[in-house]
Every structure is written in structure tokens, then in C-alpha cells.
């Protein structure tokens, strides 16, 4: 009886003239008979793990694909795309005569100083706005307005106000990243569970102690993640500044290679940026796991 | 009862003239933009020194709000809470509180968690370590002193939370559905554990729960709270004294009480 019912409830078109329930089931959904439910997808399950071998495999294929695309597009004899070999040679030359190290250090210094200031602002204001509603009320509308002014739009003003040496570049990095650091750190601070704060109160702790001994340590791994994510924006701001007005730095070398049509050096620097970013990302993840092993998933 | 004669507990020995905790005509109104909700409506209750009392009520009856007001974490719209005659105006270590979950510091070890209130109270290091060791022993956590909370089971985490609240020697413990997130087996275990602890330390305990059997099994007295608006619907004395055991739950009086309370909660 149930077999007939099942077939009968299905649209007539797909109810292939099966005499048994099994035959009907196969015709219905090409699923094996005697099973229920959708079998999980092995590689495209929604938020499911993929076997390690596949995960690594996908990554390798992606990177190799990008390399292949580069090889292929540069092999056409275009003068505007350097081949990987040319880029590698150019890179070794730059390292050989020391210009790469000089420029890297010049750029890294600006990022380090600018981003440190930005993170300091981010931590202090972020924790304060994420913890105290009154401080949040004071800063929120202000930041909401200021963060929509594109940081590079401030370059002409900075050049007039601060001259053309280091400070406008550093401040561009600060302005270009501080707002995001503040807003994201505030969210991190807001994620401290209410129960944890209340428990601290009932253990006799005052606000200052809760701030120092509960909110800050709980937020630490989150703050490192914020630093890690927004570091990319700091490098972007740096390059923008160096493209416009600089006598040193990786961005300055980029504009120089454009002027001298040194496409191979240009490619070498672009790849260097990617590698620097990747390394700092890995480093900050290590720091996070070292400092806050309790937050490791 | 078939159980052996109960050893007298502190609560039965001490029959003080004035209660430890008094909640006097407390109301709490949450004012919304259009309507305001009365969470607590003129609540009166008291807890004696060394007593274990449960606030029993369905969800939404304001029992957790009431506990928060007693802890000083929330303020009453009207009415007064006093402990030993002192008015409660804010939270303090004299009223140790245990939450349902998420209150342990995940970056601190078990021992460090327990020591938090002692550091706050500036206990000298030697005394602090002594107290932590004592509590680790009482709570059967001695082997886990250096473990992080995430390495512990749910029941052990709640034992740490209780130990942490107990460490600075509070006047009373406030428990907000402390076993609500535990599985049935662990919960039973923790209930017996709490009774042992209470018999051993004589601490005054006020506990919020929605579990009828838990309330009967643990309490000396139960306040039944009714919802919308939250108010005391009944005050019930539990006749089992200080001795509870596996047989308690089969005691005819237990079953009668369970039925009576279920009816009270249903109304």
C-alpha cells in the first residue's frame, strides 16, 4: 500500500511505470534504493572539512595555476609582462646591489612606525568605545564621518602641512588604518561575555581591574587578528604615499621601474609585496597562538 | 525516612533572630519605548543564616533578574535588599555568584581562576595559595590545578566556578541555574556535591532554578515565583532536614511536593 501511495504522491510525469517501490525510487531521484536523505558532498559540503590531501592539493593547484597563467601571458613576447625568469633575475640583481634591502627597510620602517601608532590608537580607543557606552557615543558619529574620507585624498593636505619627508607617509598610514583598527577592536572588546564581567564584579573587582585583568586579556588574541587583517591596508597606504612623493622605498622603486620601463623589476617588487604580506600574516598567527593558546580553536 | 538520622546542619543549629538576606518590597520595571514591562512586582523574601533556599519559577518570571538585584548587578526600580542589615547598592565579593556558563576566565588555569577574588582582596600570597589548595581539595579538582577551563568537562567547570565564588569567603552564594547546562547524570552528581559542600561549609545559599525536583531535593525552603508580573506565588518548607539521598526522591512527601509545585508553576 505504501508503495502505491508514494508513487501516487509524486508528479505523474516522473512516476515512470514502475511496478515496485524500488524502481520508482530510482526513477525519482537517481538515488540508491533503500536509503533516506541526501548523502553529504565530499568536496563541496557547506562548511564541512575537506580531507587534508585535497585541501593542500587545491592550494597547490591554485598557485600553480596562477604561475601557469603568468608563464603563458608572458610567453607571448609582450614587452609589458615580464617572464618569471626575468623577474627572478631582476630580483637577484636588486638584492645583489643592495637596493632591494635599502628600499625594503625604508618602506618597512614607515609601515612599522605608522602602523604601531595606528594600533596604539586602535587599542586605546577601541577598548574604550567597546567598553563604555558614553565614550562610544562621543566617538562613534565622529569616526563614522571621518572614516568615509578616503585617506589618499588627504595626501595633498599632508604634503602642504608636513612637507615631503617621512611624516606625511607615516601619517597617511595612520589615518588610512586607525579607524578600522578602532572599530574592529571595539567589536573585539564587546565580545567579552557579560557573565565574565559580572562574575568579576561579584568577586570584588572594580572597573579598572576588570578592564586590565579581564577585558584586555580576553581581547588580546582578537586584537592581534585585527592587526593582522588591517596590516594589508597599511601597506596599501604606504605604496600610495611612495608613488606620489618619495626618494626611497618599494613604492618609489615601482614608479622608477615604470619610468625606465624596467618591467622585470616591477614584477619582482609586486611579488615581494605578496611574500612580505604572507610572511607577516604567518608570523602574527604564530604570535597569537603563542600568546593566547587558550583561544586556539 | 529510611535514611540514618541526619546530622544537624548549621542551619538547624543556628536559629538566628534576623535573617541573613532580606528582599523588601522589590519591584523592577523595564521601561520600553512604548510599553514598560514589570519583571518583578513587590517581591518580599528572606534567607536565614546557613539556609539553602531556591527561587523556583518558569522562564520569564524574573527569577534571574531578582538574583542579579541581590548580587547588586542590577538596580531595583523600588524596594530594598539588605544583607546583615546593610543595604545592597552594588556587587561585592560578600555575595559570591555562580552563573550558568561562560564565566570562567579561559586564559587562566583552574588555580588562577579560583585565586582571582583573593588577588582582588589582596590576600598575601601564602594565604592565597593555601586557600586555593583547600578549595581544590574540597572540589575534587586537585589534579586539575594547572588545566585550562577548555580542557575540563561541564561539571568540572561549574565546580571551578563555585570554588572561585567561595574562595573569598563570601557571606552567601548566589547560584543562577548553575546546573542548567549540564546533562542529567552530571546534574545529579553536582546536586549531591552541592549538598555535601553546603553541609560541610554551612554557607548560606540562594539558588535560582526552573527544575522542580532540583529545588525540592536541595532546598530547606522554596519560593515559587509566578510570571508576568514576577511575584512570589508561594513559600514552601521542605521537610527533609539536612539529609538527602537517593531515597529522598521516592519519599511520598517528595512526590506530593512535586505535584503541588508543578500545579503552582502551571498557573
Boltz contact constraints between the chains, C-beta under 6 A:
constraints:
  - contact:
      token1: [A, 193]
      token2: [B, 102]
      max_distance: 6.0
  - contact:
      token1: [A, 195]
      token2: [B, 99]
      max_distance: 6.0
  - contact:
      token1: [A, 195]
      token2: [B, 102]
      max_distance: 6.0
  - contact:
      token1: [A, 195]
      token2: [B, 103]
      max_distance: 6.0
  - contact:
      token1: [A, 196]
      token2: [B, 103]
      max_distance: 6.0
  - contact:
      token1: [A, 198]
      token2: [B, 73]
      max_distance: 6.0
  - contact:
      token1: [A, 199]
      token2: [B, 103]
      max_distance: 6.0
  - contact:
      token1: [A, 201]
      token2: [B, 91]
      max_distance: 6.0
  - contact:
      token1: [A, 202]
      token2: [B, 71]
      max_distance: 6.0
  - contact:
      token1: [A, 202]
      token2: [B, 91]
      max_distance: 6.0
  - contact:
      token1: [A, 202]
      token2: [B, 97]
      max_distance: 6.0
  - contact:
      token1: [A, 203]
      token2: [B, 93]
      max_distance: 6.0
  - contact:
      token1: [A, 203]
      token2: [B, 116]
      max_distance: 6.0
  - contact:
      token1: [A, 203]
      token2: [B, 117]
      max_distance: 6.0
  - contact:
      token1: [A, 203]
      token2: [B, 120]
      max_distance: 6.0
  - contact:
      token1: [A, 204]
      token2: [B, 92]
      max_distance: 6.0
  - contact:
      token1: [A, 204]
      token2: [B, 93]
      max_distance: 6.0
  - contact:
      token1: [A, 204]
      token2: [B, 117]
      max_distance: 6.0
  - contact:
      token1: [A, 204]
      token2: [B, 120]
      max_distance: 6.0
  - contact:
      token1: [A, 204]
      token2: [B, 121]
      max_distance: 6.0
  - contact:
      token1: [A, 205]
      token2: [B, 120]
      max_distance: 6.0
  - contact:
      token1: [A, 217]
      token2: [B, 107]
      max_distance: 6.0
  - contact:
      token1: [A, 294]
      token2: [B, 106]
      max_distance: 6.0
  - contact:
      token1: [A, 294]
      token2: [B, 107]
      max_distance: 6.0
  - contact:
      token1: [A, 294]
      token2: [B, 148]
      max_distance: 6.0
